[in-house]
């Protein structure tokens, strides 16, 4: 599974990106205040999730910080990978349960990432 984040200047300006994403075969699945979510429709291989966020928003920064921290910290990256593999088996038929089960790790890692960003001058 590949998660893709697209940063846009105005998240509410859906006419600027929704049709383009749908033309690739993705389905618009969720509208939240901080993101729009797209994935392949039911019955197709769900090998990609696309999250559209405000490019200057807090959620966009947080996602990129998490990514950068995992890239720079092999131990955290490996622990997250192992957790996701375990949870994918245990929560195979319950996507909300899977997402909830990894939340504590992500929040702890984000706290560590903020400290790492400050210490490394990336904050």
ROROLUM-397546 format. One line per 3 residues: number of its first residue (from 0); for each residue x, y, z of C-alpha. Coordinates in Angstrom, 3 decimals. Layout:
BEGIN
NUM	X Y Z | ...
END
This chain:
BEGIN
0	0.000 0.000 0.000 | 1.263 3.426 -0.903 | 0.055 6.548 0.883
3	0.385 9.705 -1.177 | -0.056 13.203 0.182 | -0.861 16.060 -2.142
6	-0.579 19.588 -0.791 | -2.878 22.187 -2.332 | -3.134 25.931 -1.818
9	-6.865 25.809 -1.014 | -8.332 22.536 0.223 | -11.882 23.861 -0.214
12	-11.296 24.495 -3.940 | -12.189 20.916 -4.819 | -12.885 21.773 -8.448
15	-9.125 22.282 -8.816 | -8.255 18.641 -8.050 | -11.186 16.242 -7.502
18	-11.981 15.567 -11.176 | -8.299 15.070 -11.984 | -7.900 12.493 -9.224
21	-11.139 10.740 -10.153 | -9.977 10.556 -13.774 | -7.145 8.273 -12.590
24	-9.705 5.760 -11.306 | -9.697 6.911 -7.699 | -12.891 7.389 -5.750
27	-13.503 10.428 -3.523 | -14.248 8.747 -0.188 | -13.989 11.267 2.633
30	-14.183 15.001 3.245 | -12.768 16.238 6.547 | -11.825 19.754 7.575
33	-8.119 18.939 7.291 | -8.046 16.534 4.302 | -9.798 14.885 1.392
36	-9.319 11.136 0.932 | -9.298 9.102 -2.283 | -8.764 5.397 -2.992
39	-9.585 2.839 -5.679 | -13.241 1.799 -5.636 | -14.560 -1.373 -3.997
42	-13.722 -4.471 -5.984 | -10.401 -3.108 -7.197 | -6.984 -3.599 -5.675
45	-6.544 -0.920 -3.026 | -2.852 -0.355 -3.448 | -2.925 3.407 -2.992
48	-4.501 5.980 -0.697 | -4.341 9.639 -1.659 | -4.688 12.319 0.983
51	-5.141 15.905 -0.200 | -4.197 18.452 2.475 | -3.699 22.177 2.762
54	-0.038 22.590 1.769 | 0.562 25.069 4.585 | -1.607 23.320 7.160
57	-0.634 21.659 10.403 | -1.626 18.176 9.218 | 0.570 18.467 6.149
60	3.523 19.520 8.289 | 2.864 16.703 10.744 | 2.732 14.042 8.007
63	5.972 15.258 6.443 | 7.670 15.490 9.837 | 6.646 11.903 10.612
66	8.013 10.762 7.239 | 11.291 12.618 7.665 | 11.739 11.333 11.214
69	11.228 7.722 10.132 | 13.700 8.208 7.290 | 16.302 9.557 9.711
72	15.656 7.059 12.512 | 15.986 3.407 11.396 | 14.969 2.035 14.814
75	11.689 3.989 14.799 | 11.087 3.093 11.150 | 11.641 -0.620 11.791
78	9.428 -0.569 14.894 | 6.632 1.117 12.928 | 6.975 -1.383 10.074
81	6.821 -4.321 12.502 | 3.789 -2.835 14.251 | 1.962 -2.309 10.969
84	2.651 -5.886 9.853 | 1.363 -7.256 13.154 | -1.718 -5.038 13.128
87	-2.481 -5.889 9.497 | -2.871 -9.520 10.554 | -4.732 -8.875 13.803
90	-7.076 -6.231 12.347 | -7.321 -7.676 8.818 | -11.079 -7.145 8.569
93	-11.359 -3.969 10.635 | -9.726 -0.903 9.078 | -10.897 1.506 11.826
96	-9.527 -0.897 14.445 | -6.210 -1.095 12.598 | -5.957 2.699 12.444
99	-6.863 3.082 16.120 | -4.327 0.433 17.158 | -1.422 2.321 15.618
102	-2.414 5.742 16.966 | -0.418 5.557 20.224 | 2.772 4.704 18.346
105	2.237 7.551 15.884 | 1.570 10.108 18.625 | 4.674 9.041 20.544
108	6.754 9.106 17.359 | 5.453 12.575 16.508 | 6.535 13.806 19.923
111	9.992 12.298 19.325 | 9.982 13.794 15.832 | 9.334 17.285 17.171
114	12.338 16.949 19.495 | 14.440 15.540 16.648 | 13.400 18.391 14.341
117	14.310 21.018 16.921 | 17.645 19.384 17.771 | 18.574 18.919 14.120
120	17.485 22.391 13.022 | 14.583 21.043 10.945 | 11.892 22.441 13.228
END
